[in-house]
């Protein structure tokens, strides 16, 4: 059993990652931290609570975290997920309420409650985790594993910063520095890896067919409405009518790191106030302490087989 603490800025692909984990018999989500990124943190909290209600999940604590980066103000919330972060989808109303502690306390409390067992997963900016690391510097040694969706490591001659890192480069730099030289390095799924895992309408139709054997499921219309917006968003940006499954791939990796091939590196993050701010540069030389295991290869077909095999039967059970 994998006990997970998940830190998200729920958007569409974060939502798909949470659904995947809640559908997984080998995953126990012990806490969800909310951070501002794709949308403001209050909406992230509402989305997380609504998703738990939709999935009829147990009373998993949802904590409110940072809405701003460690340094300065972040004025540019993403348009790629719609005004609520869920595209065209509407989540059910719920009486569920936020935990009485913030995300920093939630991170530290979960790590102390499950020493050596907890798998951390971050699919949003790293602000909450950086604050938790300040509060508990031993955090890297307390976690069983940490998986981060962030960065881009494809060697582009004119790289652009990936969203999660660009929102709070200082937080990312503190996290990578805190894990440098540790026995368990964070596994990092960057854009060059996650863009190989593209949902298509045909794959979505396979999921819907797998879920509809026992009749209509309340989960599938939410997934379809969210993904339709995401397809349109990707098409508008020139990627075609597909949707990159950034965060679900990171979630799957958190459960089974063998899903991807990794390579150790030292990641440097540009902190200067220039157009390159937030760019992640890997040093593969081995001359410095490694601070990350960067994902370099994945089998997309295997990922989607696993995703459908978990989420399809789960959706049927909700029918």
Secondary structure as the mmCIF struct_conf table of DSSP 4:
data_model
#
loop_
_struct_conf.conf_type_id
_struct_conf.id
_struct_conf.beg_label_comp_id
_struct_conf.beg_label_asym_id
_struct_conf.beg_label_seq_id
_struct_conf.end_label_comp_id
_struct_conf.end_label_asym_id
_struct_conf.end_label_seq_id
STRN STRN1 UNK A 2 UNK A 8
BEND BEND1 UNK A 11 UNK A 11
HELX_RH_AL_P HELX_RH_AL_P1 UNK A 12 UNK A 22
TURN_TY1_P TURN_TY1_P1 UNK A 23 UNK A 23
TURN_TY1_P TURN_TY1_P2 UNK A 25 UNK A 26
STRN STRN2 UNK A 27 UNK A 34
BEND BEND2 UNK A 37 UNK A 39
HELX_RH_AL_P HELX_RH_AL_P2 UNK A 41 UNK A 54
TURN_TY1_P TURN_TY1_P3 UNK A 55 UNK A 56
STRN STRN3 UNK A 62 UNK A 64
BEND BEND3 UNK A 67 UNK A 68
BEND BEND4 UNK A 70 UNK A 72
BEND BEND5 UNK A 79 UNK A 79
TURN_TY1_P TURN_TY1_P4 UNK A 80 UNK A 81
TURN_TY1_P TURN_TY1_P5 UNK A 83 UNK A 84
BEND BEND6 UNK A 85 UNK A 86
TURN_TY1_P TURN_TY1_P6 UNK A 87 UNK A 88
HELX_LH_PP_P HELX_LH_PP_P1 UNK A 91 UNK A 93
BEND BEND7 UNK A 100 UNK A 101
STRN STRN4 UNK A 102 UNK A 102
HELX_RH_AL_P HELX_RH_AL_P3 UNK A 103 UNK A 113
TURN_TY1_P TURN_TY1_P7 UNK A 114 UNK A 117
STRN STRN5 UNK A 118 UNK A 122
BEND BEND8 UNK A 124 UNK A 124
BEND BEND9 UNK A 126 UNK A 126
HELX_RH_AL_P HELX_RH_AL_P4 UNK A 127 UNK A 135
TURN_TY1_P TURN_TY1_P8 UNK A 137 UNK A 138
HELX_RH_AL_P HELX_RH_AL_P5 UNK A 139 UNK A 142
BEND BEND10 UNK A 144 UNK A 144
STRN STRN6 UNK A 145 UNK A 149
BEND BEND11 UNK A 154 UNK A 154
TURN_TY1_P TURN_TY1_P9 UNK A 157 UNK A 158
HELX_RH_AL_P HELX_RH_AL_P6 UNK A 163 UNK A 167
TURN_TY1_P TURN_TY1_P10 UNK A 168 UNK A 168
HELX_RH_AL_P HELX_RH_AL_P7 UNK A 169 UNK A 179
TURN_TY1_P TURN_TY1_P11 UNK A 180 UNK A 181
BEND BEND12 UNK A 183 UNK A 184
HELX_LH_PP_P HELX_LH_PP_P2 UNK A 185 UNK A 186
STRN STRN7 UNK A 187 UNK A 189
HELX_RH_AL_P HELX_RH_AL_P8 UNK A 191 UNK A 194
TURN_TY1_P TURN_TY1_P12 UNK A 195 UNK A 196
STRN STRN8 UNK A 198 UNK A 199
HELX_RH_AL_P HELX_RH_AL_P9 UNK A 201 UNK A 211
TURN_TY1_P TURN_TY1_P13 UNK A 212 UNK A 214
BEND BEND13 UNK A 215 UNK A 215
HELX_RH_AL_P HELX_RH_AL_P10 UNK A 218 UNK A 236
TURN_TY1_P TURN_TY1_P14 UNK A 237 UNK A 238
BEND BEND14 UNK A 239 UNK A 239
BEND BEND15 UNK A 241 UNK A 241
STRN STRN9 UNK A 243 UNK A 244
HELX_RH_AL_P HELX_RH_AL_P11 UNK A 246 UNK A 255
HELX_RH_3T_P HELX_RH_3T_P1 UNK A 257 UNK A 259
STRN STRN10 UNK A 260 UNK A 269
BEND BEND16 UNK A 272 UNK A 274
TURN_TY1_P TURN_TY1_P15 UNK A 275 UNK A 278
STRN STRN11 UNK A 280 UNK A 283
BEND BEND17 UNK A 285 UNK A 288
STRN STRN12 UNK A 292 UNK A 298
HELX_RH_AL_P HELX_RH_AL_P12 UNK A 300 UNK A 318
#
